[in-house]
Amino acid sequence: MSQKISLKEAERKAFRFTFQDGLWDIFISFFPLQFAIGPLLSPIMGDFWSSAIFLPVWGLAYLAIWLVRKYVVKPRIGMVKYGSARRLRLARFTLIMLLGNLAIFALGIVVYVNFTTLSGVLIAAILGLFWLIGFSMAAYFLDYPRLYFYGLLLSVSPLVGEWLYSTYGVAHHGFPVTFGFSAGVMILSGLVTFVRFLRDNPLPDTEPPIQGASNA
């Protein structure tokens, strides 16, 4: 029984260790970064292309993280094959996130159709709620505690942005300021975590022993 518990705990630690290199923090920062940069590009490129341009950016960012994990992270920690319980947890997370995204998409359409009749504060509150629920679910199912903080940070970003817009006239409802700040916090957190990860997990010494060496 104790062996099963220890194996389960070891797998849990290994699963959590997946997110301890800070790279996913940097990748996740592209969510708020899109909200920060998109409004600035909209007058030049239009609403559609100012959002669509992030698709290849997302792809390049994912490719960069995949390469770093393969050639920098993997040699330091190796690979972990998870058991059926952990894979089932991931499958449930994927299904719930899919259903959640569909619900958010449907609600987004409703908000868009009634955009002119809804107040800016209400729209900001709805957007913030999306962030909070989505990140909290991901934090729970992925056992990734930092996502709780990121979700809370992003949930208040549109409300603070709306306050900056209504009080000080900050352009684009304050999104470039608030979401830019949130993205900066995530990137800085990811970089600090990644540097700490490299320091705490040096490459294993693979050099062969020197032949003929003797202990004096």
ZAMARGU-4260 file (C-alpha; in steps of 0.2 Angstrom, whole numbers, plus 5000, padded with zeros to 4 digits):
<rodrens>
0) 5000/5000/5000 | 5014/5012/5005 | 5023/5008/4988 | 5007/5012/4978 | 5006/5029/4988
5) 5024/5033/4985 | 5023/5029/4966 | 5007/5040/4965 | 5016/5054/4974 | 5031/5052/4964
10) 5021/5053/4948 | 5012/5068/4955 | 5028/5077/4958 | 5035/5072/4941 | 5019/5079/4933
15) 5020/5096/4943 | 5039/5096/4938 | 5033/5098/4920 | 5028/5116/4923 | 5043/5121/4934
20) 5055/5126/4920 | 5045/5142/4917 | 5043/5140/4898 | 5024/5137/4899 | 5023/5153/4909
25) 5031/5162/4895 | 5019/5153/4882 | 5004/5158/4892 | 5009/5176/4892 | 5004/5177/4874
30) 4986/5177/4879 | 4986/5194/4888 | 5000/5200/4875 | 4987/5197/4861 | 4975/5209/4871
35) 4988/5221/4874 | 4995/5222/4856 | 4980/5218/4846 | 4971/5235/4849 | 4986/5245/4844
40) 4987/5235/4827 | 4968/5236/4824 | 4968/5254/4816 | 4982/5248/4804 | 4977/5230/4800
45) 4958/5230/4805 | 4950/5220/4819 | 4951/5203/4810 | 4969/5203/4805 | 4975/5211/4821
50) 4970/5195/4829 | 4973/5183/4815 | 4992/5188/4815 | 4994/5180/4832 | 4991/5163/4825
55) 5008/5161/4817 | 5015/5170/4832 | 5007/5157/4843 | 5014/5143/4832 | 5032/5150/4832
60) 5031/5152/4851 | 5025/5134/4853 | 5039/5128/4841 | 5052/5138/4851 | 5046/5131/4868
65) 5046/5113/4860 | 5064/5115/4854 | 5070/5122/4871 | 5061/5108/4880 | 5069/5095/4869
70) 5087/5101/4869 | 5088/5110/4885 | 5076/5103/4897 | 5074/5085/4893 | 5093/5081/4895
75) 5092/5088/4912 | 5076/5079/4919 | 5073/5065/4906 | 5056/5059/4901 | 5041/5053/4912
80) 5027/5041/4906 | 5012/5044/4916 | 5000/5031/4922 | 4982/5028/4917 | 4975/5039/4932
85) 4985/5054/4926 | 4981/5052/4908 | 4962/5051/4913 | 4964/5067/4922 | 4971/5075/4907
90) 4958/5068/4896 | 4944/5076/4907 | 4953/5092/4908 | 4954/5092/4889 | 4935/5088/4887
95) 4930/5101/4900 | 4941/5115/4892 | 4933/5111/4875 | 4916/5112/4882 | 4921/5128/4892
100) 4928/5136/4876 | 4912/5132/4867 | 4902/5140/4880 | 4913/5155/4881 | 4912/5156/4862
105) 4893/5156/4862 | 4893/5169/4876 | 4905/5180/4866 | 4893/5180/4851 | 4879/5185/4863
110) 4890/5199/4869 | 4895/5205/4852 | 4877/5205/4846 | 4872/5216/4860 | 4888/5226/4861
115) 4881/5243/4859 | 4868/5240/4873 | 4880/5233/4886 | 4891/5244/4897 | 4909/5244/4896
120) 4910/5238/4914 | 4899/5223/4911 | 4909/5218/4896 | 4925/5219/4906 | 4917/5209/4920
125) 4912/5195/4908 | 4929/5195/4900 | 4937/5194/4918 | 4926/5180/4923 | 4931/5170/4908
130) 4949/5172/4912 | 4946/5167/4931 | 4936/5152/4927 | 4947/5146/4913 | 4964/5148/4922
135) 4957/5141/4939 | 4951/5125/4930 | 4968/5123/4921 | 4977/5126/4938 | 4966/5112/4946
140) 4967/5099/4933 | 4985/5102/4928 | 4991/5104/4946 | 4999/5120/4941 | 4997/5132/4956
145) 5004/5148/4948 | 4989/5148/4936 | 4978/5153/4950 | 4988/5169/4952 | 4988/5172/4933
150) 4969/5170/4932 | 4966/5182/4946 | 4978/5194/4938 | 4970/5193/4921 | 4952/5194/4929
155) 4955/5211/4935 | 4965/5218/4920 | 4949/5222/4909 | 4941/5230/4924 | 4956/5241/4928
160) 4958/5245/4910 | 4940/5251/4909 | 4943/5261/4925 | 4958/5269/4916 | 4948/5273/4901
165) 4933/5281/4910 | 4943/5290/4922 | 4959/5296/4913 | 4954/5293/4895 | 4967/5279/4892
170) 4966/5273/4874 | 4958/5256/4869 | 4950/5254/4886 | 4966/5253/4894 | 4970/5235/4887
175) 4987/5239/4881 | 4992/5245/4899 | 4983/5232/4910 | 4986/5216/4899 | 5003/5222/4894
180) 5007/5223/4913 | 5000/5206/4915 | 5010/5198/4901 | 5026/5206/4908 | 5023/5198/4925
185) 5021/5181/4917 | 5036/5183/4906 | 5047/5189/4920 | 5041/5175/4931 | 5044/5162/4918
190) 5062/5169/4914 | 5066/5169/4933 | 5059/5151/4935 | 5069/5145/4919 | 5085/5153/4925
195) 5082/5145/4942 | 5078/5128/4934 | 5094/5128/4924 | 5104/5132/4940 | 5096/5119/4950
200) 5097/5106/4936 | 5114/5106/4928 | 5118/5094/4914 | 5123/5077/4920 | 5142/5073/4918
205) 5144/5062/4903 | 5162/5063/4901 | 5171/5046/4902 | 5183/5043/4917 | 5201/5046/4913
210) 5210/5030/4910 | 5225/5026/4921 | 5220/5039/4935 | 5225/5033/4952 | 5220/5039/4969
215) 5235/5047/4979
</rodrens>
